[in-house]
Structures are given as C-alpha cells and as structure tokens.
C-alpha cells in the first residue's frame, strides 16, 4: 500500500506519521488534513490517515484533551516513556504555552474575587501615595502570571523592587534566566525564600538605599528625617506576610499556606528607619488570560473554590510530562503507574483507582499537593519571554 504526501510516495500509513513528525507545526492535528498542496493527487479512497490501531487510539485521546499531533512528541512514537529523551534541546516553551491555551479553552473559566479584595484595592491606591518604595512580590515559579496587569499604572514613577519568592522551588537555570531577563529590563530583583528568610536582609538594605534621597530632600527643607515607607504588594499567597515576618524576625503578620489570610492593610515598624505596609493579596476582578489562571491554581495562588481540582491536575500532568526535567518516568515512577500521560484526565482516573478507591478528587488533590511540595523536582512553569 502506498500513500502520496507532498509529492512523495510512502509505503504505509505509519510512515506517513513519521514524515509528519518532522514538520514542526503549532496548529492542532486536524490542520494536517489539508497538509498536501492543491496540485497533489488525492489518495485512494480506501486509505485512511488513522488506519493503524495505535493511530485510532491516539485520535480518540486528542479528541479528549486537545493538544498537538504525534509529530510534536519527537520521533513519532506513541509509547515513548519520555517524549524529550531525544530532543531536549528542541524543547520550546512557546509550543507548551500554545498547547496550554488550547487545553484551557474548553474548561469553565477560573475567576476569584472575594469581597475584601475590592475594598483592599481601593485603600491600597490611597496608601501608594505615601510610599517611598514599593516591593512587589511574585511567585518565582510563575513570575508573569503573578504580575498584576494594572500595577505599572498604579505605581507610576515610584521606586520598585521586584521580589521572586519561593526561589527554592525552581532550578538554578530557571533562576539565572529570570535574573538575566530582569537585568535587561533594568528592574531591581531580589530572590527570596520567605519560609527560611533567604533574601530578607538584602531586601531591607535595598529598600533603604533606594529611598535614601527622601530624607536628603527633607533635610534640605529643614524637616526632620522620618522612616522610609515601603509597601509590600502582590497576588494572594505569594509569601508577602512570611517575608515581613522574616524581616522583623518575629511573627507580626498572620501567614498560612493558602490565599486570603491577610484581609486588611497594616503598617509595621522595622527598626528606626523603615516602615513596612503589609497588604492583602490583590488580583484582577476578571482574569482574561485563562492559561495564567490555571497556573495560579496549580501553584495555590488563587482560592480553591474558583477551579475544578481534577481539571487543573489533569493539565498539570500534561505539562509536566512534556518538561525535559520531569517527563513520564518521574510522574509514573512516583505513583507506580505505567500509563501514557498525554491524556491527563485518564491518568487522574487511573491514579484514583490505584490509590484512592476511585475517588478522582483525592487523586487530583494528591497530584497538586505533590507538585506544590516539590515532589516532582524544582520546576518552573514559565520561562522569560524571548
């Protein structure tokens, strides 16, 4: 049996898949139906692209979870334990973001805006007028997704320090890439670990140095010096309160590993020359970028009631299976399950049967919890834009 693709005759439908595997397309697999040029002769009507048993199974999987065709997985193998074993250098984060966008299109939108956030946002805008420097805290695993879209307009020309918290949860390579990216942007960045206090002292010194000219101007006007005022802002559960507690070396702000703990603004004196404003997490009223919203859910930076745990866990599995630093072997090895991970929902269901008597919610929560605790390794879900 022979098939003509782009003017070349091949011996089998499987070979057709191998040729298509060499084409790096960002379109869904259905786009390959029109891959042949207009002048090419149509194949005999008895030949089907999905003719083998493996291809039929793969087609059903793609209809469930979306994503791209076998060509995206390297050598076209449908049962490779790690799709990136032979093509790690070719891995493209842009492709992964495109797939993530495709996967989230069919899900219920993730939206979370508790009443206290609206009140906090209004009060915070007033307090910003009193601040000498603003410390914006983001999650180091998803720095872009934890960036408030209106923050730049709120801050104007005020001095800003960007803190990427949870630096212990990403690799050294990820850390270096983000440091280089923000250096090119001219942004002051500090990497921190709010749980252990790493980066806290450096942050305090940098805040004082950036606002040192405040008291120079006051003395020139004949006024007494005052403490530098620094406001700490950011999304929920990115570690703002923990960072302040580490700076003060005592528990002055309530902190817990869940979003929405801090609910009011609070000024705190740090020594004689620095005042810190702890603020509740602020988040847009409507999150238009659902890829970012899903990553917020994965990293526990948004309220759990706003998303379906099973859906988020399924997409996380599909993302991690594609990352060269994780892949199928790490995930399947942790749960002692030998299965294909291209359909995350199928994996969640199998894990539920394997460990939780069929309870998919518990299985999904275990996957998310393990990721948040670093059980799959220190993994960033974003890389700097190129």
C-alpha positions in Angstrom: 0.0 0.0 0.0 1.3 3.4 -0.8 0.4 7.0 0.1 1.4 10.2 -1.5 2.2 13.1 0.8 3.5 16.4 -0.6 4.6 14.6 -3.8 6.4 11.7 -2.1 5.2 8.1 -2.2 5.5 6.2 1.1 4.8 2.5 1.9 2.5 2.7 4.9 0.2 4.9 7.0 2.7 4.6 9.8 5.4 6.1 7.6 3.1 9.0 6.9 3.2 9.7 10.6 7.0 9.6 10.5 7.1 12.2 7.8 4.6 14.4 9.6 6.7 14.1 12.7 9.5 16.0 11.0 7.2 19.0 10.5 7.1 21.4 13.4 3.7 22.9 13.2 2.0 24.8 16.1 -1.5 24.1 14.7 -3.7 21.3 16.2 -3.5 17.9 14.4 -6.7 18.5 12.5 -4.8 21.1 10.4 -2.8 18.2 8.8 -5.9 17.2 6.9 -5.1 20.0 4.4 -1.3 19.5 4.5 -0.9 18.4 0.9 -0.6 21.1 -1.7 -3.6 21.8 -4.0 -1.9 20.2 -7.1 -1.2 16.9 -5.3 -3.2 13.8 -6.4 -5.7 12.8 -3.7 -5.0 9.4 -2.1 -7.1 6.4 -2.9 -10.4 6.5 -1.0 -9.6 3.3 0.8 -6.6 4.8 2.6 -7.2 6.5 5.9 -4.6 8.5 7.8 -5.7 6.9 11.1 -5.6 3.3 9.8 -3.5 1.5 12.4 -4.8 0.6 15.8 -2.3 2.9 17.6 -3.4 5.8 15.5 -7.0 5.2 16.2 -6.3 5.3 20.0 -4.2 8.4 19.6 -7.0 10.1 17.6 -9.5 9.4 20.4 -7.1 10.8 23.0 -6.6 14.0 21.0 -10.3 14.5 20.9 -10.5 14.3 24.7 -7.6 16.6 25.7 -6.8 18.6 22.6 -3.1 19.4 22.0 -1.0 18.5 19.0 -0.3 15.6 16.8 2.3 12.8 17.2 4.8 15.0 15.4 5.2 17.2 18.4 6.5 14.3 20.5 9.8 13.9 18.8 10.2 10.7 16.8 6.5 9.9 16.3 6.5 7.1 18.8 3.2 6.7 20.6 4.5 4.9 23.6 7.8 6.7 24.4 8.4 6.8 28.2 9.8 10.3 27.9 9.0 12.3 24.7 12.1 14.5 25.2 14.7 11.9 25.6 16.0 12.5 22.1 15.0 16.2 21.6 15.6 18.1 24.8 17.4 20.8 23.1 14.5 21.3 20.7 12.0 21.9 23.6 10.2 25.2 23.0 8.2 26.9 25.8 6.2 28.8 23.2 4.8 25.5 22.0 3.9 24.5 25.5 2.1 27.8 26.1 0.2 27.3 22.8 -0.9 23.9 24.0 -1.9 25.2 27.4 -4.1 27.8 25.8 -5.7 25.1 23.7 -6.4 22.9 26.7 -8.0 25.6 28.8 -10.4 26.8 26.1 -12.9 24.1 26.9 -12.8 24.5 30.7 -15.0 26.6 33.0 -13.3 30.0 33.4 -11.3 30.3 36.6 -12.4 33.5 38.4 -11.9 34.5 42.0 -12.5 37.9 43.5 -13.6 37.9 47.2 -15.2 41.0 48.6 -12.3 42.0 50.7 -10.1 42.4 47.7 -12.2 45.2 46.2 -12.0 47.1 49.4 -8.3 46.5 49.7 -7.6 47.7 46.2 -9.3 51.0 46.9 -7.4 51.5 50.1 -4.1 50.4 48.6 -4.3 53.0 45.9 -4.6 55.7 48.6 -1.7 54.3 50.6 0.5 54.2 47.5 0.7 58.0 47.6 2.5 57.7 51.0 5.1 55.1 49.9 8.7 55.9 49.0 9.3 52.4 47.5 7.1 49.6 46.5 8.1 45.9 46.9 6.2 43.7 44.5 6.3 40.0 45.5 5.7 37.3 42.8 5.8 33.6 42.7 9.2 32.5 41.3 7.5 29.5 39.5 5.2 31.8 37.6 6.5 35.4 37.6 4.5 36.5 34.6 1.2 35.0 35.8 1.6 36.7 39.2 2.1 40.1 37.7 -1.0 42.4 38.2 -1.9 44.0 34.8 -2.6 47.4 36.5 0.4 47.5 38.8 2.5 49.7 36.4 -0.2 52.3 36.1 -0.7 52.4 39.9 3.0 52.8 40.7 3.9 55.4 38.1 7.5 56.6 38.7 7.8 55.3 42.2 10.9 53.1 43.1 10.1 49.5 42.8 11.8 46.3 43.9 10.7 43.0 42.4 10.9 40.0 44.7 10.7 36.5 43.3 9.7 34.4 46.3 10.0 30.7 46.6 13.3 30.6 44.9 13.9 27.2 46.5 11.2 25.8 44.3 12.9 26.4 40.9 16.1 25.3 39.4 19.3 27.2 39.3 19.0 27.5 35.5 15.5 29.0 35.9 16.7 31.4 38.5 19.6 32.6 36.2 17.3 33.0 33.2 14.9 35.2 35.2 17.8 37.2 36.7 19.2 37.9 33.3 15.8 38.8 31.9 15.0 41.4 34.6 18.6 42.8 34.4 18.0 43.5 30.7 14.7 45.3 31.8 16.6 47.4 34.3 14.4 46.1 37.1 15.8 45.6 40.6 15.1 42.0 41.5 15.7 40.0 44.7 15.2 36.2 45.0 13.9 35.1 48.4 12.6 32.2 50.4 10.0 33.5 52.9 10.0 30.3 54.8 13.7 30.3 55.6 14.4 34.0 55.4 16.8 34.0 52.5 16.9 37.3 50.7 15.2 39.2 53.5 18.2 41.2 54.7 19.2 42.1 51.2 15.6 43.3 50.5 15.7 45.5 53.6 19.0 47.1 52.6 17.9 47.7 49.0 14.6 49.3 50.1 16.5 51.8 52.4 19.1 52.6 49.7 16.5 53.3 47.0 14.6 55.7 49.3 17.7 57.3 50.9 17.1 60.6 48.9 13.7 61.0 50.8 15.4 62.3 53.9 18.0 64.2 51.9 15.2 66.3 50.5 13.5 66.6 53.9 16.7 68.0 55.5 17.1 70.4 52.6 13.6 71.7 53.5 14.5 72.0 57.2 12.4 68.9 58.1 13.3 66.1 60.4 14.1 62.7 58.9 11.5 60.0 59.0 11.5 56.2 58.4 11.4 55.1 54.8 7.9 53.8 53.9 7.9 50.6 51.9 4.7 48.9 50.7 4.6 45.1 50.0 2.1 44.2 47.4 1.3 41.1 45.2 -1.1 38.3 44.5 -2.6 36.2 47.2 -0.4 33.5 48.8 2.9 34.6 47.2 4.5 35.0 50.6 4.2 38.7 51.4 3.4 38.2 55.2 6.0 35.5 55.6 8.6 37.8 54.1 7.8 40.6 56.5 7.9 38.2 59.5 11.4 37.1 58.3 12.5 40.8 58.0 11.2 41.5 61.5 12.5 38.2 62.9 9.2 37.7 64.7 5.6 36.8 63.8 3.9 40.2 63.3 1.6 39.3 60.4 -0.7 36.3 60.1 0.6 33.8 57.5 -0.6 30.5 56.2 -0.1 28.4 53.0 -3.4 29.4 51.5 -4.7 32.5 49.7 -6.8 35.1 51.5 -5.3 35.0 55.0 -4.4 38.7 55.2 -7.5 40.8 54.9 -6.5 44.4 55.9 -3.7 46.8 55.5 -1.2 47.1 58.3 1.8 49.4 58.8 4.7 47.8 60.8 7.9 49.5 62.0 11.2 47.8 61.1 13.9 49.3 63.3 14.1 53.1 63.4 14.4 53.8 59.7 12.0 51.6 57.8 8.2 51.1 57.9 6.5 48.3 56.0 2.9 48.0 54.8 1.5 44.5 54.7 -1.4 44.3 52.3 -3.9 41.5 51.4 -3.3 39.9 48.0 -4.8 41.8 45.1 -6.0 40.1 41.9 -7.8 41.4 38.8 -11.6 41.4 39.0 -11.6 39.3 35.9 -8.7 37.2 34.7 -8.8 37.3 30.9 -5.7 35.0 30.5 -7.0 31.6 31.5 -3.6 30.0 30.9 -2.3 32.3 33.7 -5.4 31.5 35.8 -4.7 27.7 35.6 -1.1 28.2 36.6 -2.3 30.3 39.6 -4.4 27.3 40.6 -1.5 24.9 40.2 0.7 27.0 42.4 -2.1 27.6 45.0 -2.1 31.3 44.4 -5.9 31.5 44.0 -8.8 30.3 46.0 -9.6 26.6 45.6 -13.3 27.2 45.1 -12.6 29.0 41.9 -11.5 25.9 39.9 -12.1 22.2 39.4 -9.3 20.3 41.1 -9.5 17.4 38.7 -9.2 19.6 35.6 -6.2 21.5 37.0 -4.4 18.3 38.0 -5.0 16.8 34.6 -3.5 19.8 32.8 -0.6 19.8 35.2 0.2 16.2 34.4 0.2 17.0 30.7 2.5 20.0 31.3 5.0 18.1 33.5 5.1 15.1 31.1 6.4 17.5 28.4 9.1 19.2 30.5 12.5 17.6 29.9 13.3 17.9 33.7 10.3 15.8 34.6 8.7 13.7 31.9 6.7 10.5 32.1 9.3 8.5 34.0 9.3 10.8 37.1 5.5 11.0 37.3 4.8 7.3 36.7 7.6 6.3 38.9 6.3 8.3 41.8 2.8 6.6 41.7 4.0 3.2 40.4 1.7 3.5 37.4 2.7 2.5 33.8 0.5 4.5 31.5 0.5 7.2 28.8 0.4 10.7 30.1 -0.8 12.6 27.1 -4.4 12.5 28.5 -4.2 13.9 32.0 -7.8 13.0 32.8 -7.1 9.4 32.1 -4.1 9.5 34.4 -6.1 11.1 37.2 -8.8 8.4 36.9 -6.2 5.6 36.9 -4.5 7.1 39.9 -7.8 7.3 41.7 -8.5 3.6 41.1 -4.9 2.7 42.0 -4.7 4.6 45.3 -8.0 6.2 46.3 -10.7 3.7 45.7 -11.9 5.5 42.6 -12.0 9.0 44.2 -10.8 11.3 41.4 -10.9 14.4 43.6 -8.5 12.9 46.1 -6.2 11.7 43.3 -6.2 15.2 41.7 -5.5 16.9 45.1 -2.6 14.5 45.7 -1.0 15.4 42.4 -1.4 19.2 43.0 -0.1 18.8 46.6 3.0 16.8 45.4 3.8 19.4 42.8 3.5 22.2 45.4 5.8 20.3 47.8 8.4 19.8 45.0 7.9 16.0 44.8 8.5 16.2 41.0 11.6 18.3 41.4 12.1 22.0 41.4 10.1 23.0 38.4 9.2 26.5 37.0 6.1 26.7 34.9 7.2 29.7 33.0 10.3 30.9 31.3 11.2 34.5 30.3 9.9 35.9 27.0 12.4 35.8 24.2 
